[in-house]
């Protein structure tokens, strides 16, 4: 029997990419890679992350724009600023920002 990968980060947590200049809030988690082979193969072979780890869906932002990103756990770090993100879709997924915990609270209708 294969054990499920346990996610290091949680929905609502603010993270940043280890290599690239963007950050975001997690709105979903896959226990292992669950995207297309075309997407995976578009990553240069020497930089491709393992498939057997959690992958995170982020409402992401950089200095110029906001977008949705799909990132492997090995490429994420906790965001030290823990400041809210400005992504326009945040209100679609989250009920608000908990300033004490420094993370977002998932809307009840979105919770699993």
Phi, psi and omega in degrees: 000136180268134179276145176289145175287132178271128182285136178282327182251163183234161178300133182097345181281145179263127184229168174227158179282140182293326186250326185251157187275070172211159179222169179183177178251136180284128177242353175197157181223133171256134182296338173206173183311131181214053178232186183279155175296325178300315178298313182298316182287347177285346177277131179306137186309320182289345181247000183293127176283161176297152177274338187271050179213162176298145174237141188243139174265123183241142162273100192257161177208150168232193182295340187253330189203174176239148182196177175257134181236154177236113192228138177288152180302321182298341181258012179244147174227155174295138179282120183294329182290323182054023176285152177302155176264159184260005184305132183293342181270359181306317182292341177288331186251330189238146181278340180165178182252125178273105185291338177282314180278344182059044175208168182271150177257123181295139176298145181304319183291343180265342182294144180278000000 
